[in-house]
Protein backbone atom coordinates (compact mmCIF):
# COMPACT_ATOMS: atom_id res chain seq x y z
CA UNK A 1 0.00 0.00 0.00
CA UNK A 2 2.81 2.38 0.88
CA UNK A 3 4.55 1.56 -2.42
CA UNK A 4 1.40 2.36 -4.42
CA UNK A 5 0.94 5.62 -2.53
CA UNK A 6 4.57 6.59 -3.13
CA UNK A 7 4.30 5.87 -6.87
CA UNK A 8 1.06 7.88 -7.03
CA UNK A 9 2.76 10.81 -5.25
CA UNK A 10 5.76 10.73 -7.60
CA UNK A 11 3.44 10.57 -10.63
CA UNK A 12 1.36 13.51 -9.34
CA UNK A 13 4.44 15.60 -8.60
CA UNK A 14 5.84 14.86 -12.06
CA UNK A 15 2.63 15.99 -13.74
CA UNK A 16 2.52 19.12 -11.58
CA UNK A 17 6.14 19.97 -12.35
CA UNK A 18 5.57 19.48 -16.07
CA UNK A 19 2.44 21.64 -16.19
CA UNK A 20 4.02 24.30 -13.96
CA UNK A 21 7.13 24.53 -16.15
CA UNK A 22 5.03 24.82 -19.30
CA UNK A 23 2.79 27.51 -17.87
CA UNK A 24 5.51 29.48 -16.15
CA UNK A 25 8.41 29.00 -18.55
CA UNK A 26 11.19 31.51 -18.07
CA UNK A 27 11.27 34.62 -20.22
CA UNK A 28 14.43 36.62 -20.84
CA UNK A 29 15.30 40.19 -21.74
CA UNK A 30 18.46 41.00 -23.66
CA UNK A 31 19.72 44.54 -24.18
CA UNK A 32 21.87 44.83 -27.30
CA UNK A 33 24.05 47.70 -28.44
CA UNK A 34 24.34 48.34 -32.17
CA UNK A 35 27.38 50.07 -33.62
CA UNK A 36 28.14 50.99 -37.21
CA UNK A 37 31.10 53.11 -38.30
CA UNK A 38 30.09 55.21 -41.29
CA UNK A 39 33.43 56.95 -41.67
CA UNK A 40 36.44 55.54 -39.86
CA UNK A 41 38.78 58.28 -41.10
CA UNK A 42 37.16 61.18 -39.28
CA UNK A 43 37.76 61.61 -35.58
CA UNK A 44 37.27 64.61 -33.33
CA UNK A 45 40.04 65.18 -30.80
CA UNK A 46 40.04 68.98 -30.75
CA UNK A 47 37.57 71.86 -30.70
CA UNK A 48 35.60 72.43 -33.90
CA UNK A 49 34.89 75.81 -35.44
CA UNK A 50 31.41 76.03 -36.94
CA UNK A 51 30.81 78.72 -39.59
CA UNK A 52 27.25 79.80 -40.43
CA UNK A 53 26.34 82.17 -43.30
CA UNK A 54 22.88 83.74 -43.27
CA UNK A 55 20.79 85.00 -46.19
CA UNK A 56 22.45 88.45 -46.07
CA UNK A 57 25.91 86.96 -46.39
CA UNK A 58 26.81 87.71 -42.77
CA UNK A 59 29.13 85.12 -41.22
CA UNK A 60 28.89 83.81 -37.67
CA UNK A 61 31.65 81.76 -36.17
CA UNK A 62 31.27 79.63 -33.06
CA UNK A 63 33.36 77.00 -31.34
CA UNK A 64 32.01 73.57 -30.46
CA UNK A 65 33.99 72.65 -27.39
CA UNK A 66 32.63 69.14 -27.09
CA UNK A 67 35.42 66.61 -27.32
CA UNK A 68 34.10 63.35 -28.67
CA UNK A 69 36.29 60.33 -28.08
CA UNK A 70 34.38 58.19 -30.55
CA UNK A 71 33.91 58.57 -34.27
CA UNK A 72 31.32 61.32 -34.82
CA UNK A 73 29.89 59.35 -37.70
CA UNK A 74 29.26 56.23 -35.64
CA UNK A 75 25.65 55.12 -35.34
CA UNK A 76 24.94 53.72 -31.90
CA UNK A 77 21.60 52.70 -30.46
CA UNK A 78 19.99 50.05 -28.28
CA UNK A 79 17.69 47.14 -29.02
CA UNK A 80 15.70 45.30 -26.35
CA UNK A 81 14.52 41.75 -27.06
CA UNK A 82 12.17 39.90 -24.71
CA UNK A 83 11.08 36.32 -25.25
CA UNK A 84 10.87 32.66 -24.36
CA UNK A 85 10.62 29.36 -26.22
CA UNK A 86 7.38 30.36 -27.95
CA UNK A 87 8.30 33.78 -29.36
CA UNK A 88 9.89 37.18 -28.81
CA UNK A 89 9.36 40.94 -29.02
CA UNK A 90 12.01 43.33 -30.37
CA UNK A 91 12.04 47.08 -29.65
CA UNK A 92 14.48 49.69 -30.95
CA UNK A 93 15.53 52.57 -28.69
CA UNK A 94 17.17 55.66 -30.23
CA UNK A 95 16.57 57.82 -27.15
CA UNK A 96 20.01 57.43 -25.54
CA UNK A 97 22.68 57.75 -28.22
CA UNK A 98 25.97 56.87 -26.55
CA UNK A 99 28.11 59.25 -28.60
CA UNK A 100 25.78 62.22 -28.07
CA UNK A 101 24.29 62.33 -31.57
CA UNK A 102 20.50 62.42 -31.40
CA UNK A 103 18.81 60.38 -34.12
CA UNK A 104 15.21 60.68 -35.21
CA UNK A 105 14.28 57.58 -37.15
CA UNK A 106 10.75 56.35 -37.66
CA UNK A 107 10.59 52.73 -36.57
CA UNK A 108 7.79 50.28 -35.73
CA UNK A 109 6.54 50.18 -32.14
CA UNK A 110 7.67 46.57 -31.91
CA UNK A 111 8.62 43.52 -33.97
CA UNK A 112 7.06 40.25 -32.87
CA UNK A 113 8.08 36.66 -33.59
CA UNK A 114 5.13 34.32 -33.20
CA UNK A 115 4.63 30.83 -34.67
CA UNK A 116 7.86 31.25 -36.67
CA UNK A 117 6.56 34.38 -38.39
CA UNK A 118 7.63 37.99 -37.85
CA UNK A 119 5.12 40.84 -37.52
CA UNK A 120 5.63 44.61 -37.44
CA UNK A 121 3.35 46.69 -35.18
CA UNK A 122 2.92 50.45 -35.69
CA UNK A 123 -0.03 51.80 -33.74
CA UNK A 124 -3.07 49.84 -34.92
CA UNK A 125 -1.32 48.66 -38.08
CA UNK A 126 0.12 45.16 -38.25
CA UNK A 127 1.95 43.66 -41.21
CA UNK A 128 3.84 40.45 -41.86
CA UNK A 129 7.59 40.84 -42.33
CA UNK A 130 8.82 38.78 -45.31
CA UNK A 131 11.09 35.94 -44.27
CA UNK A 132 14.81 36.30 -45.01
CA UNK A 133 16.08 32.89 -46.04
CA UNK A 134 19.65 32.02 -45.23
CA UNK A 135 22.29 29.29 -45.21
CA UNK A 136 24.17 28.71 -41.95
CA UNK A 137 27.61 27.12 -41.63
CA UNK A 138 28.71 25.89 -38.20
CA UNK A 139 32.28 26.80 -37.25
CA UNK A 140 34.71 25.56 -34.60
CA UNK A 141 35.00 29.01 -33.01
CA UNK A 142 33.75 29.51 -29.45
CA UNK A 143 33.83 32.39 -26.97
CA UNK A 144 32.06 33.46 -23.78
CA UNK A 145 29.66 36.42 -23.84
CA UNK A 146 28.16 37.59 -20.54
CA UNK A 147 28.93 34.21 -18.99
CA UNK A 148 27.33 32.16 -21.80
CA UNK A 149 29.34 29.85 -24.05
CA UNK A 150 28.69 30.89 -27.65
CA UNK A 151 29.48 29.23 -30.97
CA UNK A 152 30.05 31.10 -34.22
CA UNK A 153 27.91 30.45 -37.32
CA UNK A 154 28.62 32.02 -40.70
CA UNK A 155 25.41 33.17 -42.37
CA UNK A 156 24.72 33.89 -46.04
CA UNK A 157 21.37 35.34 -47.05
CA UNK A 158 19.99 33.29 -49.95
CA UNK A 159 18.58 36.11 -52.08
CA UNK A 160 20.88 39.06 -51.40
CA UNK A 161 24.10 37.15 -50.77
CA UNK A 162 24.77 39.30 -47.70
CA UNK A 163 27.17 37.65 -45.27
CA UNK A 164 27.44 38.02 -41.52
CA UNK A 165 28.36 36.01 -38.42
CA UNK A 166 26.25 35.16 -35.40
CA UNK A 167 27.47 33.99 -32.01
CA UNK A 168 24.76 31.87 -30.43
CA UNK A 169 24.24 30.11 -27.12
CA UNK A 170 22.04 27.07 -26.71
CA UNK A 171 21.53 27.90 -23.04
CA UNK A 172 18.87 30.50 -23.93
CA UNK A 173 15.77 30.31 -26.20
CA UNK A 174 16.67 30.56 -29.89
CA UNK A 175 13.87 33.09 -30.40
CA UNK A 176 16.13 35.77 -28.89
CA UNK A 177 17.90 37.86 -31.54
CA UNK A 178 18.54 41.57 -32.22
CA UNK A 179 16.55 41.74 -35.45
CA UNK A 180 13.61 40.45 -37.44
CA UNK A 181 12.84 38.46 -40.55
CA UNK A 182 15.02 35.45 -39.79
CA UNK A 183 13.84 32.05 -38.66
CA UNK A 184 15.45 31.26 -35.28
CA UNK A 185 19.13 30.38 -35.46
CA UNK A 186 20.78 27.46 -33.63
CA UNK A 187 20.49 29.34 -30.32
CA UNK A 188 19.97 32.79 -28.83
CA UNK A 189 22.04 35.37 -30.69
CA UNK A 190 24.34 37.29 -28.34
CA UNK A 191 26.42 38.86 -31.10
CA UNK A 192 25.74 39.56 -34.77
CA UNK A 193 28.72 40.83 -36.75
CA UNK A 194 28.71 42.39 -40.25
CA UNK A 195 32.44 42.68 -41.12
CA UNK A 196 31.98 44.38 -44.52
CA UNK A 197 29.82 47.14 -42.99
CA UNK A 198 31.90 47.40 -39.83
CA UNK A 199 28.67 46.98 -37.92
CA UNK A 200 27.81 44.84 -34.92
CA UNK A 201 25.03 43.95 -32.49
CA UNK A 202 26.34 42.75 -29.14
CA UNK A 203 24.49 41.81 -25.96
CA UNK A 204 25.18 44.14 -23.03
CA UNK A 205 22.85 42.72 -20.40
CA UNK A 206 20.70 39.60 -19.92
CA UNK A 207 18.04 39.11 -17.24
CA UNK A 208 15.05 36.91 -16.51
CA UNK A 209 11.62 38.55 -16.43
N, C-alpha and C positions, 0 to 999 in steps of 0.2 A: 504494500500500500504506500509506504514511504517512497519507494522507487518511482511508482506511477506519479505521485504528487510532485516529486522532484523533476521528472521529465516534463510534466505539464507546466511547471513554473519556468523551466528553462525555455520551453517552446513559447510561452506567453511573453517572456522578457525579450526573446529574439524578435518576435513579431512587433512588439512595442518599439524596440530599438530601430528596426527597419523603417517603420512608419514615421517615427520621430525624425530620423535622419533625412527621409525624403521630404517631409513637410518643412523642416527647419534646416535645410542644407545651407552651408555657409556661403555668404556673398562677400565679395572683395571689392575694394576700391583702389585703383592705381592712378597715381598722379604722374603724368609724363611731361617732360620738357622737350619742346621741339626747337631745333636750331638749324638755321640754313644761312650760310655765308654767301651773300650776293656779290661781294667784291672783296676779295682777300688782300688786295693791294693798297687799300685805303685805311689808314688808322689815324686816330686823333690822339696825339700825346701833348699837344700844346693848345693855347687859346686860339680861337678862330675869329677872324674879322668878317662880319657880315655887312655887305654893302647893298643898300636898297635905293632905287631910283624911282621917284614918283612921276606922275603925269606931266609935271612942269619941268622935269629934268633935274630937279634938286636931288642931291645925293645925301643920304644919311648913312653914317658908319657906326657900327656898334660891335662890341666884343662879346663873344660867347665864352664865358669863363668856365664852362663845364668841361672837365677833363673826363673823357670816356675811355676806360681801359680796353673795352671790347671794340670790335669792328662796328662802325656806325651803320653799316649796311647789313648787319646781321638781323635776321628775323628770329625772334624768340617769343614763344608763347606756351601756354599750358593746355594739356588735354587731360580730362578726368574720365576714366572708364570704370563703371560699376557693373558687376555681373556675377553669375554663378554658372552651374553646368547647363542651364536651360537657355541662357541668353545674356545680353549685355546692353548697356546704354553708354554712349560716348557724347561728351560735351566739350566744346572748345571754349577756352577762356583767354581773351585778348586783353583783359582789364589790367593785368600787372606785368607789363613788358619789363624784362629784367634789365635791358640796357637803356631804359628811359625813353624809348621811342614809342609813342602812342600810336596804335594801329586801329583803324576803323574798318572792319571787314564784315560784310553781311554774311552770316552763317546760319544754318538751321539751328533751332532750339536744341535739338538732340538727334542723334543717330541711334537707331535701335536694331539689334540683332535678335530675331525671333524666328524659331523654326527654320534656321539656316537661311533666312532671308534678311536683307538689310532694308530699313525704312528710314526716311528723312521726315522729321516733324518740324514744321514752321507754323506756329499758331495753330489754326484749325486745319491746315493743309498737310496731308500725308501723301508721300509718293514712294514707290519702290525704287531702290537704288540698284541699277544693273550690276549683275555679278561680274567681278574681274577674275577671269580664269588664269591659273598660273601653274607652273611646273616647279616642284620643290626638290632640291638635291640635298640630302643629308651629308654633313661634313663630320670630320673627326675633331673639330674645334670645340672646346668647352671653356667656360669661365663662370665666375660667381657674380651675380648682380643682386644687391640687397639681401644677401644671405641665401639666394636660390641658385642652384646649379643649373646653368643654361647651356644649351647646345645650339650651334650655328647651322642654319639652313640657308642655302643660296636659292633665291627665288627669281624666276623669269616669267613675266606676264605674257600669256599666250598671244594676245592680239598686238599689243604695243611693242613687245620685246624689251620693255623696261626691266632692269635688273636691280635687285637690292638684296640685302641680307637680313634675316631675322634671328634673334637669339631668344629661344623659347625654353620655358621650364614646364615639365610635366607635373610639377607639384601644385599647380594652380589651374583652374578651368581654362580650357583652350578658347573660350569665347572672349577672353580678355585680350584686347589689342588696341593700339592707338589710332585706329582708322576704321574705314568702312568699305564694304564692297567685296571683301575677301571671305571665302569660306574659312572656318577656323583652321589655324595651322596645327602643327603637331603638339603644341602646348601654348600656354599663355605667353604672349610676346612682351618681353621686358626691354628689348632694344630692337629698333628697326633702322638700318643704316643704308643710305643711298650715296655710295662713294662718288659717283659721277657728278652729283649735285652738291656734294659736300653738305649734306643734310642728314639729320639724325633725330629720331625719337628715342628717349631713354627714360626708363622709370626712375622717379625720384623718391617715391614713398608708396608703400603698400600697407593696407590695413583691412581688417575684417569689419563688416558692417551688419 
